[in-house]
Amino acid sequence: MTARGGNACDIVVFGGTGDLAMRKLLPALYYLHRDRHLHPQTRILALARARHEPEAYRRLVRRHVSQHVASADFSEDSWGSFSARLDYMPLDISQRLEFARLARHLGDSPGRVRVFYLATLPDLFAPTALHLHGAGLADDQARIVLEKPLGESLATARRVNDQIGSVFDESRVFRIDHFLGKEAVQNLLALRFGNALFEPLWRNGHIDHVQISVLETVGVENRGAYYDQAGAMRDMVQNHLLQLLCLVAMEAPVHFEPEAVRNEKLKILEALRPITGMDVQDQTVRGQYSRGRRAGETLPAYYFEKSVDHDSNTETYVALRAEIDNWRWAGVPFYLRTGKSLAQRKSEIVIQFKSVPHRLFPGTTPEGNRLVIRLQPDESISLSLMAKSPGRGMALQEVELDLHFDEAFKRRRWDAYERLLLDVIEGDATLFMRRDEIEAAWRWVDPIIGGWQEVYRSPKRYAAGSWGPEAADSLLERAGHAWFDERGD
């Protein structure tokens, strides 16, 4: 068994000593190699400024890969053959002449696919692309992978896209969002478009509201310098959360192929009702964590984190109410929230269906059915139903129908980066963001950020280890809704 695409390629990782490469990219490539999804002649070249010899770099990678793959999946035989693919070369991205040396190292291989993965600071995306072009490496077989965030605003995103687009055709630009590679996210599409049970109900006549949450228990850790410039809106909402919203709300594409899927996602972004002016105060909440406690441990305030300005007004939490102005979703609120240093780590989509129109059974107030798609920490889908409690009478209680992927599918689930890397090698852009998607998302986000700067400068404080600012609860309570959380209070 060879690679699905069957073609040899060069995978070149810029930022090859960084956290993303060590925790995600190289373990994913190890699995793809172990499971024989890479062509035997595929090479992996890591680049960074550090002056490692190739063998020393392989030892470094081995240490990290053995920590980030299951112990049962790591073997000396697999590592030995994987490390034979792996090479390292010191390179300073800021030095244009270094890329001529890279070209010589890769050699002349007409027709060979080359994947340039930029696991670097976003400021380096455009210079790297231009240097690749200058060295003759951006030919028709070259593909470039860009991590988020792309730009800091619509204007900066356009500028980066223009610079990248001057070198790489849009079909060869892969803007990656690892959330879209998760099994549960793709099962959302299968759930909607592969089951006659749900699609007729997937509209405003039956759905009361939708919640999309990406919550983290960690603070900014070692990302303070970046995060203090970005904040939760740019770091998470503009990409991860809006992409999840698109998959929940999009119409069925005519065919399951890249452009058809991305066309439908774009329609949702363009149908989002703008949040501008004083609506920013009413429909959004921004917060910042202060000192708190979790499980007996004292947690620092954001402004005491490393590389963070002590007077910072950067938000570490965002909640907002979005509405989609189209026939399917008119009148259905979509509540989005994300934050750091919270009580629980979870990423999930909650579809709250409307209650039955008539209370048939006295003494009970049945809630509407609820579908919960959990993305992390465990991937699962559950559906709440009302059932009769044992005993006399017709008292109802909520019960859950659960699908846990670990139990349902008795084999290892792929990491998101495995799937997405293989898609890049094969040139399948279905799960990647197109330029017009990125710019449509910024077009919606920019007025919110502008409104914060004008009328909502100071974020609301919330204790680290809590569920976030109280104002986020009030945002839903005004409409008779509540966040779906197990708060234990």
The 8 nearest C-alpha neighbors of each residue, nearest first, counted from 0:
[[1, 35, 2, 36, 3, 34, 38, 5],
 [2, 0, 38, 36, 35, 5, 37, 3],
 [1, 3, 36, 37, 5, 38, 4, 35],
 [4, 2, 5, 36, 1, 425, 37, 421],
 [3, 5, 2, 425, 6, 424, 1, 38],
 [4, 6, 2, 3, 1, 38, 7, 37],
 [7, 5, 4, 38, 8, 2, 112, 111],
 [8, 6, 41, 38, 40, 111, 5, 112],
 [7, 9, 112, 41, 113, 111, 6, 10],
 [8, 10, 113, 42, 41, 43, 114, 11],
 [9, 11, 43, 114, 113, 42, 44, 115],
 [10, 12, 44, 115, 45, 43, 114, 116],
 [13, 11, 45, 116, 15, 46, 115, 14],
 [12, 14, 46, 117, 15, 118, 116, 47],
 [15, 13, 118, 47, 119, 17, 16, 46],
 [14, 16, 45, 46, 13, 12, 47, 20],
 [17, 15, 14, 47, 20, 21, 18, 46],
 [18, 16, 14, 20, 15, 19, 21, 118],
 [17, 19, 21, 20, 22, 16, 23, 15],
 [20, 18, 22, 23, 21, 17, 24, 118],
 [21, 19, 24, 17, 15, 18, 23, 25],
 [20, 22, 18, 19, 25, 23, 63, 17],
 [23, 21, 19, 20, 18, 67, 24, 26],
 [24, 22, 19, 26, 20, 21, 25, 27],
 [23, 25, 20, 27, 26, 28, 21, 19],
 [24, 26, 28, 27, 20, 21, 23, 29],
 [27, 25, 29, 64, 28, 23, 24, 30],
 [28, 26, 417, 24, 30, 25, 29, 416],
 [27, 29, 25, 31, 30, 26, 32, 24],
 [30, 28, 26, 32, 27, 31, 33, 25],
 [31, 29, 33, 27, 32, 28, 34, 26],
 [32, 30, 28, 36, 34, 29, 33, 37],
 [31, 33, 35, 29, 30, 37, 34, 36],
 [34, 32, 30, 35, 31, 77, 29, 81],
 [33, 35, 31, 32, 36, 30, 37, 29],
 [36, 34, 32, 33, 37, 1, 31, 0],
 [35, 37, 2, 31, 1, 34, 32, 3],
 [38, 36, 2, 32, 35, 31, 1, 39],
 [37, 39, 2, 7, 41, 1, 40, 5],
 [40, 38, 41, 37, 7, 1, 2, 35],
 [41, 39, 7, 38, 42, 8, 37, 84],
 [42, 40, 7, 8, 38, 39, 9, 37],
 [41, 43, 9, 84, 10, 40, 8, 85],
 [44, 42, 10, 85, 84, 9, 11, 86],
 [45, 43, 86, 11, 87, 85, 10, 12],
 [44, 46, 15, 12, 87, 11, 13, 86],
 [45, 47, 13, 15, 88, 89, 90, 14],
 [48, 46, 14, 89, 90, 15, 49, 16],
 [47, 49, 90, 89, 91, 50, 46, 92],
 [50, 48, 47, 51, 89, 16, 90, 46],
 [51, 49, 89, 48, 52, 47, 88, 90],
 [52, 50, 49, 56, 55, 53, 89, 87],
 [51, 53, 55, 54, 56, 50, 87, 88],
 [54, 52, 87, 56, 55, 86, 51, 57],
 [53, 55, 57, 56, 52, 58, 51, 86],
 [56, 54, 58, 52, 57, 53, 51, 59],
 [55, 57, 59, 53, 54, 58, 51, 60],
 [58, 56, 60, 54, 59, 55, 61, 53],
 [59, 57, 61, 55, 56, 60, 62, 54],
 [60, 58, 56, 62, 57, 61, 55, 63],
 [61, 59, 57, 63, 62, 58, 64, 56],
 [60, 62, 58, 64, 63, 59, 65, 57],
 [61, 63, 59, 60, 65, 64, 58, 66],
 [62, 64, 66, 60, 61, 65, 21, 67],
 [63, 65, 67, 61, 26, 66, 62, 60],
 [64, 66, 63, 62, 67, 68, 61, 73],
 [67, 65, 63, 64, 68, 62, 69, 70],
 [68, 66, 64, 65, 63, 22, 26, 69],
 [67, 69, 65, 66, 64, 70, 26, 72],
 [68, 70, 72, 71, 67, 73, 65, 66],
 [71, 69, 72, 73, 68, 65, 66, 74],
 [70, 72, 69, 73, 74, 68, 65, 411],
 [73, 71, 69, 70, 74, 68, 30, 33],
 [74, 72, 70, 71, 65, 69, 68, 75],
 [73, 75, 77, 76, 78, 72, 71, 70],
 [74, 76, 78, 77, 79, 73, 80, 81],
 [75, 77, 79, 74, 78, 80, 81, 73],
 [78, 76, 74, 80, 79, 75, 33, 81],
 [79, 77, 81, 75, 76, 80, 82, 74],
 [78, 80, 76, 82, 77, 81, 75, 83],
 [79, 81, 83, 77, 78, 82, 76, 84],
 [82, 80, 78, 83, 84, 79, 77, 32],
 [83, 81, 85, 84, 79, 80, 78, 57],
 [82, 84, 80, 81, 85, 79, 86, 78],
 [85, 83, 42, 82, 81, 43, 86, 80],
 [86, 84, 43, 82, 83, 44, 42, 81],
 [85, 87, 44, 53, 43, 45, 84, 88],
 [88, 86, 45, 53, 44, 46, 56, 89],
 [87, 89, 46, 90, 45, 86, 53, 47],
 [90, 88, 48, 47, 50, 46, 49, 87],
 [91, 89, 48, 47, 46, 92, 88, 97],
 [90, 92, 48, 93, 94, 97, 47, 89],
 [93, 91, 94, 90, 127, 95, 97, 123],
 [92, 94, 91, 95, 126, 127, 123, 97],
 [95, 93, 92, 96, 97, 91, 98, 90],
 [96, 94, 97, 130, 98, 93, 92, 99],
 [95, 97, 98, 99, 94, 100, 134, 130],
 [98, 96, 100, 95, 99, 94, 90, 101],
 [99, 97, 101, 100, 96, 134, 95, 102],
 [98, 100, 102, 134, 101, 97, 96, 103],
 [99, 101, 103, 98, 97, 102, 104, 96],
 [102, 100, 98, 104, 99, 103, 105, 97],
 [103, 101, 99, 105, 100, 104, 106, 98],
 [102, 104, 106, 100, 101, 105, 99, 107],
 [103, 105, 101, 102, 106, 100, 99, 88],
 [106, 104, 102, 103, 101, 107, 108, 9],
 [105, 107, 103, 104, 102, 108, 101, 109],
 [106, 108, 109, 105, 103, 102, 111, 104],
 [107, 109, 111, 106, 110, 105, 112, 8],
 [110, 108, 111, 107, 140, 112, 138, 106],
 [109, 111, 140, 108, 112, 139, 113, 138],
 [110, 112, 109, 108, 8, 113, 140, 7],
 [113, 111, 8, 140, 141, 110, 9, 114],
 [114, 112, 141, 9, 8, 10, 142, 140],
 [113, 115, 10, 142, 143, 141, 11, 9],
 [116, 114, 143, 11, 142, 12, 144, 10],
 [115, 117, 144, 12, 143, 118, 13, 11],
 [118, 116, 13, 119, 145, 144, 12, 115],
 [119, 117, 14, 13, 116, 146, 19, 12],
 [120, 118, 117, 14, 121, 13, 123, 124],
 [119, 121, 122, 123, 118, 124, 117, 146],
 [122, 120, 123, 124, 119, 149, 148, 150],
 [123, 121, 120, 124, 125, 126, 119, 150],
 [122, 124, 121, 126, 120, 125, 127, 119],
 [125, 123, 127, 121, 122, 126, 128, 117],
 [124, 126, 128, 127, 163, 162, 123, 159],
 [127, 125, 129, 123, 128, 124, 130, 93],
 [128, 126, 130, 124, 125, 129, 123, 131],
 [129, 127, 131, 125, 130, 126, 163, 132],
 [128, 130, 132, 126, 131, 127, 133, 125],
 [129, 131, 133, 127, 132, 128, 95, 126],
 [132, 130, 136, 128, 134, 129, 133, 137],
 [131, 133, 137, 129, 135, 130, 134, 136],
 [132, 134, 130, 131, 135, 129, 136, 98],
 [135, 133, 131, 99, 132, 136, 98, 130],
 [134, 136, 132, 133, 137, 131, 138, 102],
 [135, 137, 131, 134, 132, 138, 102, 141],
 [138, 136, 132, 141, 131, 135, 139, 166],
 [137, 139, 141, 140, 136, 135, 132, 167],
 [140, 138, 141, 137, 171, 142, 167, 110],
 [139, 141, 112, 138, 113, 110, 111, 142],
 [140, 142, 113, 137, 138, 139, 112, 114],
 [143, 141, 171, 114, 115, 172, 113, 140],
 [142, 144, 115, 172, 114, 116, 173, 171],
 [145, 143, 116, 173, 174, 117, 115, 172],
 [146, 144, 174, 117, 175, 173, 143, 147],
 [147, 145, 175, 174, 148, 118, 144, 117],
 [148, 146, 149, 145, 175, 176, 174, 238],
 [147, 149, 150, 146, 234, 121, 233, 238],
 [148, 150, 147, 156, 121, 151, 146, 159],
 [149, 151, 156, 155, 152, 148, 159, 153],
 [150, 152, 155, 156, 233, 149, 153, 229],
 [153, 151, 155, 154, 150, 441, 156, 445],
 [152, 154, 441, 156, 155, 438, 442, 157],
 [153, 155, 157, 152, 156, 158, 150, 151],
 [154, 156, 150, 158, 152, 157, 153, 151],
 [157, 155, 150, 153, 159, 158, 154, 149],
 [158, 156, 160, 154, 155, 159, 161, 153],
 [157, 159, 155, 161, 156, 160, 162, 154],
 [160, 158, 162, 156, 161, 157, 125, 163],
 [161, 159, 157, 163, 162, 158, 164, 156],
 [162, 160, 164, 158, 159, 163, 157, 165],
 [161, 163, 159, 165, 164, 160, 125, 158],
 [162, 164, 160, 165, 161, 166, 125, 167],
 [165, 163, 161, 167, 166, 162, 160, 168],
 [164, 166, 162, 163, 161, 167, 168, 129],
 [167, 165, 164, 163, 132, 129, 128, 168],
 [168, 166, 164, 163, 171, 165, 169, 172],
 [167, 169, 170, 171, 164, 166, 172, 165],
 [170, 168, 172, 171, 167, 164, 434, 433],
 [169, 171, 168, 172, 428, 173, 167, 426],
 [170, 172, 142, 169, 168, 167, 143, 173],
 [173, 171, 143, 169, 170, 142, 144, 174],
 [172, 174, 144, 431, 175, 143, 145, 171],
 [175, 173, 145, 432, 431, 144, 146, 172],
 [174, 176, 431, 146, 173, 145, 177, 144],
 [177, 175, 178, 179, 431, 239, 174, 147],
 [176, 178, 180, 179, 415, 175, 416, 181],
 [179, 177, 180, 176, 181, 239, 415, 184],
 [180, 178, 177, 181, 176, 430, 184, 185],
 [179, 181, 415, 177, 178, 419, 418, 182],
 [182, 180, 415, 184, 178, 183, 179, 185],
 [181, 183, 185, 184, 186, 180, 415, 378],
 [182, 184, 186, 185, 181, 374, 378, 187],
 [185, 183, 187, 186, 181, 182, 179, 374],
 [184, 186, 187, 182, 188, 183, 189, 181],
 [185, 187, 189, 183, 188, 184, 190, 182],
 [186, 188, 190, 184, 185, 189, 191, 183],
 [189, 187, 191, 186, 185, 190, 192, 246],
 [190, 188, 186, 193, 192, 187, 191, 185],
 [191, 189, 187, 188, 193, 186, 194, 192],
 [192, 190, 188, 198, 189, 193, 197, 194],
 [191, 193, 189, 194, 188, 190, 198, 251],
 [192, 194, 189, 190, 191, 195, 188, 198],
 [195, 193, 196, 192, 190, 191, 197, 198],
 [194, 196, 197, 198, 193, 199, 192, 191],
 [195, 197, 194, 198, 199, 200, 191, 190],
 [198, 196, 200, 195, 199, 191, 194, 201],
 [197, 199, 201, 200, 191, 195, 196, 192],
 [200, 198, 201, 197, 196, 195, 202, 205],
 [201, 199, 198, 197, 205, 202, 206, 204],
 [200, 202, 198, 199, 197, 206, 205, 203],
 [203, 201, 327, 204, 200, 328, 206, 205],
 [202, 204, 328, 206, 205, 327, 331, 329],
 [203, 205, 202, 206, 200, 207, 201, 353],
 [204, 206, 203, 353, 200, 352, 202, 207],
 [207, 205, 352, 203, 353, 208, 202, 351],
 [206, 208, 353, 352, 351, 331, 205, 203],
 [209, 207, 332, 331, 351, 206, 333, 350],
 [208, 210, 333, 350, 349, 351, 334, 332],
 [211, 209, 334, 349, 348, 333, 335, 212],
 [210, 212, 348, 335, 347, 334, 349, 336],
 [213, 211, 336, 346, 347, 337, 335, 214],
 [212, 214, 346, 337, 345, 336, 347, 215],
 [215, 213, 337, 344, 345, 338, 212, 346],
 [216, 214, 344, 339, 217, 341, 340, 338],
 [215, 217, 340, 341, 344, 343, 339, 342],
 [218, 216, 340, 215, 339, 219, 220, 341],
 [217, 219, 340, 339, 220, 216, 301, 215],
 [218, 220, 222, 223, 221, 217, 226, 339],
 [221, 219, 218, 222, 223, 217, 304, 305],
 [222, 220, 223, 219, 305, 224, 306, 304],
 [223, 221, 219, 225, 220, 224, 226, 306],
 [222, 224, 306, 226, 307, 225, 221, 219],
 [225, 223, 306, 227, 222, 226, 307, 228],
 [226, 224, 223, 222, 228, 227, 229, 230],
 [227, 225, 229, 223, 228, 230, 224, 222],
 [226, 228, 225, 224, 229, 223, 313, 230],
 [229, 227, 226, 225, 230, 224, 313, 223],
 [230, 228, 226, 233, 227, 234, 225, 231],
 [231, 229, 314, 226, 313, 232, 233, 227],
 [230, 232, 234, 315, 235, 233, 314, 316],
 [233, 231, 236, 230, 234, 235, 237, 317],
 [234, 232, 237, 229, 231, 235, 230, 236],
 [233, 235, 231, 232, 230, 229, 148, 236],
 [236, 234, 239, 231, 232, 238, 233, 237],
 [235, 237, 240, 232, 238, 239, 241, 233],
 [238, 236, 233, 235, 241, 440, 232, 444],
 [237, 239, 236, 241, 235, 240, 242, 176],
 [240, 238, 242, 235, 241, 236, 243, 178],
 [239, 241, 236, 243, 242, 238, 244, 235],
 [240, 242, 244, 243, 238, 239, 237, 236],
 [241, 243, 245, 239, 244, 240, 238, 246],
 [244, 242, 240, 246, 245, 241, 239, 247],
 [243, 245, 241, 247, 242, 246, 248, 240],
 [246, 244, 242, 264, 248, 243, 247, 249],
 [245, 247, 243, 244, 248, 249, 242, 264],
 [248, 246, 244, 245, 249, 243, 187, 188],
 [247, 249, 245, 246, 244, 250, 267, 328],
 [250, 248, 245, 246, 263, 264, 247, 267],
 [249, 251, 263, 252, 248, 264, 267, 246],
 [250, 252, 253, 249, 192, 263, 260, 254],
 [253, 251, 254, 259, 260, 250, 255, 263],
 [252, 254, 251, 259, 255, 260, 256, 250],
 [255, 253, 252, 256, 259, 260, 251, 257],
 [256, 254, 252, 260, 259, 257, 253, 429],
 [255, 257, 254, 259, 258, 260, 429, 252],
 [258, 256, 429, 260, 428, 259, 261, 255],
 [257, 259, 261, 260, 262, 256, 429, 428],
 [258, 260, 262, 252, 261, 257, 256, 254],
 [261, 259, 257, 263, 262, 258, 252, 256],
 [260, 262, 264, 258, 263, 259, 265, 257],
 [263, 261, 259, 265, 260, 264, 258, 266],
 [262, 264, 266, 261, 265, 260, 249, 250],
 [265, 263, 261, 245, 267, 266, 262, 249],
 [264, 266, 268, 262, 267, 263, 436, 261],
 [265, 267, 269, 263, 264, 268, 270, 262],
 [268, 266, 270, 264, 269, 265, 245, 249],
 [269, 267, 265, 271, 270, 266, 439, 440],
 [268, 270, 266, 267, 271, 265, 439, 272],
 [271, 269, 267, 324, 323, 268, 266, 272],
 [272, 270, 323, 268, 269, 322, 273, 324],
 [271, 273, 322, 323, 324, 270, 274, 321],
 [274, 272, 275, 443, 271, 446, 321, 447],
 [275, 273, 278, 279, 447, 272, 446, 276],
 [274, 276, 278, 446, 279, 273, 447, 277],
 [277, 275, 278, 450, 279, 274, 446, 280],
 [276, 278, 279, 280, 275, 281, 450, 454],
 [279, 277, 281, 280, 276, 275, 282, 274],
 [278, 280, 277, 282, 283, 281, 275, 274],
 [281, 279, 278, 277, 283, 282, 455, 284],
 [282, 280, 278, 279, 283, 277, 474, 284],
 [281, 283, 320, 279, 319, 278, 280, 284],
 [284, 282, 319, 279, 318, 280, 281, 320],
 [285, 283, 318, 317, 471, 319, 470, 286],
 [286, 284, 317, 458, 316, 314, 459, 318],
 [287, 285, 459, 458, 316, 314, 460, 315],
 [286, 288, 315, 460, 314, 458, 316, 459],
 [289, 287, 461, 463, 462, 301, 460, 300],
 [288, 290, 300, 462, 463, 461, 301, 460],
 [291, 289, 300, 299, 463, 298, 462, 288],
 [290, 292, 463, 462, 298, 297, 464, 289],
 [293, 291, 297, 296, 298, 464, 295, 463],
 [292, 294, 464, 296, 295, 297, 291, 298],
 [295, 293, 296, 292, 297, 464, 342, 298],
 [296, 294, 293, 292, 297, 298, 291, 464],
 [295, 297, 293, 292, 294, 298, 291, 464],
 [298, 296, 292, 291, 295, 299, 293, 290],
 [297, 299, 291, 292, 290, 463, 296, 300],
 [300, 298, 290, 303, 301, 297, 291, 289],
 [299, 301, 289, 290, 303, 302, 288, 298],
 [302, 300, 304, 303, 288, 289, 299, 287],
 [301, 303, 309, 300, 304, 307, 308, 311],
 [304, 302, 301, 300, 299, 305, 309, 307],
 [303, 305, 301, 302, 307, 306, 223, 300],
 [304, 306, 307, 223, 303, 221, 220, 224],
 [307, 305, 223, 224, 304, 308, 222, 227],
 [308, 306, 223, 305, 304, 302, 227, 224],
 [307, 309, 311, 310, 302, 306, 227, 303],
 [308, 310, 302, 311, 307, 303, 301, 304],
 [311, 309, 308, 312, 302, 307, 313, 303],
 [310, 312, 308, 313, 309, 302, 307, 227],
 [313, 311, 457, 458, 314, 310, 456, 287],
 [314, 312, 230, 311, 227, 315, 287, 458],
 [313, 315, 287, 230, 286, 316, 285, 231],
 [314, 316, 287, 231, 338, 339, 286, 230],
 [317, 315, 338, 286, 314, 285, 337, 231],
 [318, 316, 285, 336, 337, 284, 338, 286],
 [319, 317, 336, 284, 335, 283, 471, 285],
 [320, 318, 283, 335, 282, 334, 284, 321],
 [319, 321, 334, 282, 333, 332, 335, 283],
 [322, 320, 333, 332, 334, 319, 323, 272],
 [323, 321, 332, 272, 271, 333, 324, 331],
 [324, 322, 271, 270, 328, 272, 325, 329],
 [323, 325, 329, 270, 272, 271, 322, 328],
 [324, 326, 329, 327, 328, 323, 270, 267],
 [327, 325, 328, 329, 324, 203, 202, 323],
 [326, 328, 202, 325, 203, 329, 201, 248],
 [327, 329, 203, 331, 325, 326, 323, 202],
 [330, 328, 324, 325, 331, 326, 323, 327],
 [329, 331, 328, 332, 203, 322, 323, 324],
 [330, 332, 208, 328, 329, 203, 207, 333],
 [333, 331, 208, 322, 321, 334, 320, 330],
 [332, 334, 209, 321, 320, 210, 208, 322],
 [333, 335, 320, 210, 319, 209, 211, 332],
 [336, 334, 211, 319, 318, 212, 210, 333],
 [337, 335, 318, 212, 317, 319, 213, 211],
 [338, 336, 213, 214, 317, 316, 212, 318],
 [337, 339, 316, 214, 315, 215, 317, 341],
 [338, 340, 215, 218, 341, 315, 217, 216],
 [341, 339, 216, 218, 217, 463, 464, 215],
 [342, 340, 464, 216, 465, 466, 339, 343],
 [343, 341, 464, 465, 466, 216, 340, 344],
 [342, 344, 216, 341, 345, 215, 214, 466],
 [345, 343, 215, 214, 216, 376, 342, 346],
 [344, 346, 214, 375, 376, 213, 343, 347],
 [347, 345, 213, 375, 374, 212, 214, 373],
 [346, 348, 373, 374, 212, 372, 211, 345],
 [347, 349, 211, 372, 210, 371, 373, 212],
 [348, 350, 371, 210, 209, 370, 351, 211],
 [351, 349, 209, 370, 369, 352, 371, 208],
 [352, 350, 369, 208, 207, 206, 209, 349],
 [353, 351, 206, 367, 207, 368, 205, 369],
 [352, 354, 207, 367, 206, 205, 355, 351],
 [355, 353, 367, 366, 356, 352, 365, 368],
 [354, 356, 357, 353, 367, 358, 365, 366],
 [355, 357, 354, 358, 353, 359, 367, 365],
 [358, 356, 355, 359, 354, 360, 365, 364],
 [359, 357, 360, 356, 364, 355, 361, 365],
 [358, 360, 357, 361, 363, 355, 356, 364],
 [359, 361, 358, 363, 393, 362, 394, 395],
 [362, 360, 363, 359, 358, 393, 394, 364],
 [361, 363, 360, 364, 394, 393, 395, 358],
 [364, 362, 361, 365, 360, 394, 395, 358],
 [363, 365, 366, 362, 358, 361, 360, 395],
 [366, 364, 363, 367, 385, 354, 395, 358],
 [365, 367, 354, 364, 368, 385, 353, 355],
 [366, 368, 354, 353, 352, 369, 365, 351],
 [369, 367, 352, 383, 384, 351, 366, 370],
 [368, 370, 351, 383, 382, 350, 352, 367],
 [369, 371, 382, 350, 349, 381, 383, 351],
 [372, 370, 349, 381, 380, 348, 373, 350],
 [371, 373, 380, 348, 347, 379, 349, 374],
 [374, 372, 347, 379, 378, 375, 380, 346],
 [375, 373, 378, 346, 347, 183, 377, 372],
 [376, 374, 377, 346, 345, 378, 373, 347],
 [375, 377, 345, 374, 378, 344, 346, 373],
 [378, 376, 375, 379, 374, 373, 403, 404],
 [379, 377, 374, 373, 375, 183, 404, 403],
 [378, 380, 403, 373, 402, 404, 372, 377],
 [379, 381, 372, 402, 371, 401, 373, 403],
 [382, 380, 401, 371, 400, 370, 402, 399],
 [381, 383, 370, 400, 399, 369, 371, 384],
 [382, 384, 399, 369, 368, 398, 397, 400],
 [385, 383, 398, 368, 397, 399, 386, 382],
 [384, 386, 397, 396, 395, 398, 365, 383],
 [387, 385, 395, 396, 397, 384, 388, 398],
 [388, 386, 395, 394, 393, 396, 389, 385],
 [387, 389, 395, 394, 396, 386, 390, 393],
 [390, 388, 387, 391, 394, 392, 393, 395],
 [391, 389, 388, 392, 393, 387, 394, 395],
 [392, 390, 393, 389, 394, 388, 387, 395],
 [391, 393, 394, 390, 388, 387, 389, 360],
 [392, 394, 387, 395, 360, 391, 388, 361],
 [393, 395, 388, 387, 392, 363, 396, 362],
 [396, 394, 387, 386, 388, 385, 393, 363],
 [395, 397, 385, 386, 388, 387, 398, 394],
 [396, 398, 385, 384, 386, 383, 399, 395],
 [399, 397, 384, 383, 385, 396, 386, 400],
 [400, 398, 383, 382, 401, 384, 381, 397],
 [399, 401, 382, 381, 383, 398, 402, 384],
 [402, 400, 381, 399, 380, 403, 382, 379],
 [401, 403, 380, 379, 381, 404, 407, 400],
 [404, 402, 379, 406, 405, 407, 401, 378],
 [403, 405, 407, 406, 408, 379, 378, 402],
 [406, 404, 403, 408, 407, 409, 410, 412],
 [407, 405, 404, 403, 408, 409, 402, 410],
 [408, 406, 404, 405, 403, 409, 402, 410],
 [409, 407, 410, 404, 406, 405, 411, 412],
 [410, 408, 406, 407, 405, 411, 404, 412],
 [411, 409, 408, 412, 405, 406, 407, 413],
 [410, 412, 413, 409, 405, 408, 414, 404],
 [413, 411, 410, 414, 405, 182, 404, 408],
 [414, 412, 417, 415, 411, 418, 182, 416],
 [413, 415, 417, 416, 412, 418, 27, 181],
 [414, 416, 180, 181, 418, 417, 177, 419],
 [415, 417, 419, 418, 414, 420, 27, 177],
 [418, 416, 27, 420, 414, 415, 419, 421],
 [417, 419, 421, 416, 415, 420, 422, 180],
 [418, 420, 422, 416, 421, 417, 180, 415],
 [421, 419, 423, 422, 417, 418, 416, 424],
 [420, 422, 424, 418, 423, 419, 425, 417],
 [421, 423, 427, 419, 425, 420, 424, 426],
 [424, 422, 426, 420, 425, 421, 427, 419],
 [423, 425, 421, 422, 426, 420, 114, 8],
 [424, 426, 422, 423, 4, 427, 421, 3],
 [425, 427, 423, 424, 422, 428, 171, 142],
 [428, 426, 422, 425, 429, 423, 257, 424],
 [429, 427, 431, 257, 430, 426, 173, 422],
 [430, 428, 257, 431, 427, 256, 260, 261],
 [431, 429, 428, 179, 432, 180, 419, 257],
 [432, 430, 428, 175, 174, 429, 173, 433],
 [433, 431, 174, 436, 434, 437, 175, 430],
 [432, 434, 436, 435, 437, 431, 261, 174],
 [433, 435, 437, 436, 438, 432, 160, 169],
 [434, 436, 438, 437, 433, 439, 265, 432],
 [437, 435, 439, 433, 434, 438, 265, 440],
 [438, 436, 440, 434, 435, 439, 441, 433],
 [437, 439, 441, 435, 440, 436, 153, 442],
 [438, 440, 442, 436, 441, 437, 435, 268],
 [441, 439, 437, 443, 438, 442, 237, 436],
 [440, 442, 444, 153, 438, 443, 439, 445],
 [441, 443, 439, 440, 444, 445, 153, 438],
 [444, 442, 440, 441, 445, 273, 439, 446],
 [443, 445, 441, 447, 442, 446, 440, 448],
 [444, 446, 448, 447, 442, 441, 443, 449],
 [447, 445, 449, 448, 275, 444, 450, 443],
 [448, 446, 450, 449, 445, 444, 279, 274],
 [447, 449, 451, 445, 450, 446, 452, 444],
 [450, 448, 446, 452, 447, 451, 445, 453],
 [451, 449, 447, 453, 452, 448, 276, 454],
 [452, 450, 455, 448, 456, 449, 453, 454],
 [451, 453, 449, 456, 450, 454, 455, 448],
 [454, 452, 450, 451, 455, 449, 456, 276],
 [453, 455, 451, 450, 456, 452, 280, 277],
 [456, 454, 451, 457, 452, 453, 450, 280],
 [455, 457, 452, 451, 454, 458, 453, 312],
 [458, 456, 312, 455, 459, 286, 451, 285],
 [457, 459, 286, 285, 287, 314, 312, 460],
 [460, 458, 286, 287, 285, 468, 457, 461],
 [461, 459, 287, 286, 288, 289, 468, 458],
 [460, 462, 288, 468, 467, 289, 287, 463],
 [461, 463, 291, 289, 288, 465, 290, 464],
 [462, 464, 291, 340, 288, 465, 290, 289],
 [463, 465, 342, 341, 293, 340, 292, 291],
 [464, 466, 342, 341, 463, 462, 467, 461],
 [467, 465, 342, 341, 464, 468, 343, 461],
 [466, 468, 461, 465, 341, 469, 471, 316],
 [469, 467, 461, 470, 471, 286, 460, 459],
 [470, 468, 471, 472, 467, 473, 461, 466],
 [469, 471, 473, 468, 472, 474, 284, 459],
 [472, 470, 474, 469, 473, 468, 284, 318],
 [473, 471, 469, 470, 474, 475, 476, 481],
 [472, 474, 476, 470, 475, 471, 477, 469],
 [473, 475, 471, 472, 476, 477, 470, 282],
 [476, 474, 480, 473, 477, 481, 478, 472],
 [475, 477, 479, 473, 480, 478, 474, 481],
 [476, 478, 475, 479, 474, 473, 480, 472],
 [477, 479, 476, 480, 475, 474, 481, 473],
 [480, 478, 476, 477, 475, 481, 473, 474],
 [481, 479, 475, 476, 478, 482, 477, 208],
 [482, 480, 475, 476, 483, 472, 479, 473],
 [481, 483, 484, 480, 472, 475, 210, 334],
 [482, 484, 481, 485, 349, 210, 486, 480],
 [485, 483, 486, 482, 481, 487, 466, 343],
 [486, 484, 487, 483, 488, 343, 482, 342],
 [487, 485, 488, 484, 466, 342, 343, 483],
 [486, 488, 485, 484, 342, 466, 343, 465],
 [487, 486, 485, 484, 466, 465, 342, 483]]
